[in-house]
Structures are given as structure tokens and as C-alpha cells.
Amino acid sequence: AAWYRIGVDRWVHSGWVRIVAAVEAPRTSLGLLTVSDQPVLPVGWVVSSTLNVRARPGVSPDNPPIDEVLHNQRLDILESRMVDGARWYRIGLDRWVSGQGLAAASLKPRPSAIRPDERWVAVNLSQQTAVAYEGDRPVYAAMVATGLPGTPTVQGIFRTWQRLASGKMSGGSAATGGYYYLEEVTWTCYFYSGYALHTAYWHDAFGRPRSHGCVNFSPYDAWWVFQWSAAGGVNSPAVYVYSG
């Protein structure tokens, strides 16, 4: 009889397991950001299940929804405006969406501690997005999921200290709660102690805080950052985590 190992000292009989074909993870990324060296930021992704589109910013009886956009849909942000203390984004001609349902990626100036020739990733905790840069030029953007309030992601400027194509991750405590054990976590860049950029194959909640402190990417986005940053050496990429 066949048995499958699913964790440390954890086995199940094959008779209780159905093997299914692997499917490609949803690509929630924007991909290459520049055309003729002209950045196309800002962009955003819908993080709510749906998001109403209105003819002008703000909610009022004479400004009803005229359309809707869907979860994970990428939108070009053409204009930003504050109305009644809330952020609104224009995504087309007379088409506005509330910023509360959008994860927006925008340009971030390179900190002086990061070299002009360095590959680095700016992680925006407020927006739950990340932008990869080569010096001052943005080359990629994606949604991420960072630490929950009880396990926040560390802020600051760091450099990768370990790169792993695949490995195990565990943490928390079975006694006090929060224990987790994960195998085959791919495309990992540890940038401070146990904090890392890495794949999250166990959820699709990008654009919202979700992790134990790490910066979660979709499988494709994590792979992209990992292979792109390899050109910078073992301490690449630099990582700038900020809020705002």
C-alpha cells in the first residue's frame, strides 16, 4: 500500500487521498512596467469581491454605480482625488472607483541607502503592494500580503541575507496558538531574521494583510522577483518596507 507524507511525522494512506493535476496559480501581477523607459505607474488591483464604478468621485443619490470591476482585476490609475476624506481613483473617462477597494502601486523615490545600480523592492504596507526597481527605474509591480496587526512586518531598509529556491517554514506555538508548518515554500529571499519575501500557495488574499510577518507573493510574482534579483548577487534584492 502507498502512503504519502504530508508533514513532519505525518502520513496518510493513499486510499484516502485523491491526486489532482497541478494548475497554474492565478497571475495577479502587472509584469514589465516600463515601455521605452517611461513608467506606467500608478496602477491598482481590485481587492474586494467587486468594486462599483461611478461617473464621478464620491457616493451620493445622484451618482449611482454605472458599472463594476472584479476581484484581482488590474486598473490603470489616471487620477487621484480626495472627496469627503476618502481617496478616489479615476480609471477611465468618467469612471471612478473608491480607493478602499483597491491596492495601488505608485513610484517611490530610491532611498540614499540603496545604490543607484542596485536591484531593490519597495513594499508599501498601507497599500499592500510591491514595486521592483533597478536603480530608479521600476520594472515590476504586484500585490502582496504582509503581516497581520499581531505579527507586523518589520519596517526599514534591508538586504537579503539568504536565498532559497525551496524550503520549509514553521513558527508559532501549538500551545499558545499560531503554529504553522509549511513545506516547499518557494522563491524565498530572507531580508531580516526570519522575515522574507516568498511564495504563498495556501491563499489568494493578496492586497490585504494576511501573514505572520513575511511578505507573501503569488507563486508567479515570487518567482519573478527571485529570478530577476539573482543578477544582483547573494544579497539581492535590497528591501525597503514602509507605510504610507
Residue pairs with C-beta under 8 A, 6 or more apart in sequence:
1 13
1 14
1 15
2 13
2 14
3 11
3 12
3 13
3 14
4 11
4 12
4 14
4 17
5 11
6 12
7 181
7 183
8 181
24 220
25 201
25 218
25 219
25 220
26 72
26 204
26 218
27 218
27 220
27 221
28 45
28 72
28 142
28 143
28 204
28 206
28 218
28 220
28 221
29 140
29 141
29 142
29 143
29 218
29 220
29 221
29 224
30 43
30 74
30 105
30 140
30 141
30 142
31 140
32 139
32 140
33 39
33 40
33 41
33 131
33 138
33 139
33 140
33 141
34 40
34 137
34 138
34 139
37 137
39 107
39 137
39 138
40 76
41 105
41 106
41 107
41 131
41 138
41 141
42 77
42 80
42 104
42 105
42 106
42 107
43 74
43 75
43 76
43 77
43 104
43 105
43 141
44 74
44 75
44 77
44 89
44 91
44 102
44 103
44 104
44 105
45 72
45 73
45 74
45 75
45 102
45 103
45 129
45 143
45 206
45 207
46 69
46 70
46 71
46 72
46 73
46 75
46 97
46 101
46 102
47 71
47 101
47 102
47 103
47 128
47 143
47 206
47 207
47 208
48 71
48 100
48 101
49 70
49 71
50 68
50 69
50 70
50 71
51 68
51 69
51 70
51 97
51 98
51 101
51 102
52 65
52 67
52 68
52 97
52 98
53 65
53 66
53 67
53 68
53 69
53 91
53 95
53 96
53 97
54 63
54 64
54 65
54 66
54 95
54 96
54 97
55 63
55 66
55 94
55 95
55 96
56 63
56 94
56 96
57 81
57 83
57 88
57 90
57 96
58 83
58 84
58 86
58 88
59 98
66 95
67 95
69 75
69 91
69 97
72 143
72 204
72 206
75 89
75 91
75 97
75 102
76 91
77 89
77 90
77 91
77 104
77 106
78 89
78 90
78 91
78 92
79 89
79 90
80 87
80 88
80 89
80 90
80 99
81 87
81 88
81 90
81 96
82 88
86 98
86 99
86 100
87 98
87 99
87 100
88 96
88 97
88 98
88 99
89 96
89 97
89 99
89 102
89 104
90 96
91 97
103 127
103 128
103 129
103 143
103 206
103 207
104 127
104 129
105 124
105 127
105 129
105 130
105 131
105 141
105 142
106 124
106 127
106 131
107 131
107 138
108 122
108 124
108 131
108 240
108 242
109 136
110 116
110 120
110 133
110 135
110 136
111 157
111 240
113 157
114 120
114 157
114 238
114 240
115 135
116 135
116 136
117 135
118 135
118 232
118 236
118 237
118 238
119 132
119 133
119 134
119 228
119 229
119 231
119 232
119 236
119 237
119 238
120 132
120 133
120 237
120 238
120 239
120 240
121 130
121 131
121 132
121 133
121 197
121 225
121 229
121 237
121 238
121 239
121 240
122 130
122 131
122 133
122 240
122 242
123 129
123 130
123 144
123 146
123 153
123 215
123 239
123 240
123 241
123 242
124 130
124 131
124 242
124 243
124 244
125 146
125 153
125 155
125 209
125 241
125 242
125 243
126 243
126 244
128 143
128 144
128 145
128 146
128 206
128 207
128 208
128 209
129 141
129 142
129 143
129 144
129 207
130 141
130 142
130 143
130 144
130 197
130 215
130 217
130 225
131 138
131 140
131 141
132 138
132 139
132 140
132 141
132 225
132 228
132 229
132 237
133 139
139 228
140 221
140 224
140 225
140 228
142 206
142 217
142 218
142 221
142 224
142 225
143 206
143 207
143 218
143 221
144 206
144 207
144 215
144 216
144 217
144 221
145 200
145 203
145 205
145 206
145 207
145 208
145 209
145 210
145 211
145 215
145 216
146 152
146 153
146 209
146 210
146 211
146 213
146 214
146 215
146 216
146 241
147 153
147 209
147 211
147 212
147 213
147 214
148 209
148 210
148 211
148 212
149 209
151 178
151 211
151 212
151 213
152 213
153 195
153 211
153 213
153 214
153 215
153 241
154 192
154 193
154 195
154 213
154 241
155 241
155 242
155 243
156 192
156 240
156 241
157 238
157 239
157 240
158 191
158 192
158 195
158 238
158 239
158 240
158 241
159 191
159 235
159 236
159 238
159 239
160 189
160 190
160 191
160 229
160 234
160 235
160 236
160 237
160 238
160 239
161 190
161 191
161 192
161 235
162 188
162 189
162 190
163 188
163 189
163 190
163 226
163 230
163 234
164 188
164 190
165 186
165 187
165 188
165 226
166 184
166 185
166 186
166 188
167 184
167 185
167 188
168 181
168 182
168 183
168 184
168 185
169 180
169 181
169 182
169 185
169 188
169 198
170 179
170 180
170 181
170 182
171 178
171 179
171 180
171 194
171 212
172 178
172 179
172 180
172 212
173 179
178 212
180 212
182 202
185 198
185 199
185 201
186 198
186 199
186 201
186 219
186 222
186 223
187 197
187 198
187 199
187 217
187 219
187 222
187 223
187 225
187 226
188 196
188 197
188 198
188 199
188 222
188 226
189 196
189 197
189 198
189 225
189 226
189 229
189 237
189 239
190 196
191 197
191 239
192 239
194 213
194 214
195 213
195 214
195 215
196 214
196 215
197 214
197 215
197 217
197 222
197 225
197 237
197 239
198 214
198 215
198 216
198 217
198 222
199 216
199 217
199 218
199 219
199 222
199 223
200 206
200 210
200 211
200 216
200 217
200 218
200 222
201 219
203 210
203 216
204 218
206 216
206 217
206 218
210 216
215 239
215 241
217 225
225 237
229 236
229 237
230 236
